[in-house]
Amino acid sequence: MTHVTPPQSLDDGAGDILATQLAQAWHMTFGTPPDENSNFYEAGGQSIDAARMASVAAQSLPQVEDLDAHLMTSLLNEERWADVVRSGREFIAQSPRDPDLGTAG
């Protein structure tokens, strides 16, 4: 698999993991890496693509409950790629934290 760097790195490790996994899922789905202004629908995305991409990205953070559903909704509703990533980071930040793991738990 080709490693794709996400457009921005804004916060802690979990957010970075999410951004990287989403960028890789986008690249696998559409054949090109996303940029900040990439639009899911303009790239040719359909709801099944959103479900697949969200599932792949959420697998990297299984301790964040309902992350896949949140990401799918964001992919379908947000205008820009950067907004999808921001929304995912905010969702993770609002999830309960396990101080022993340093990630949501």
Secondary structure by P-SEA (a helix, b strand, c coil): cbbbbcccccccaaaaaaaaaaaaaaaaacccccccccccccccccaaaaaaaaaaaacccccccaaaaaaaaaaaccccaaaaaaaaaaaaaaccccccccccc
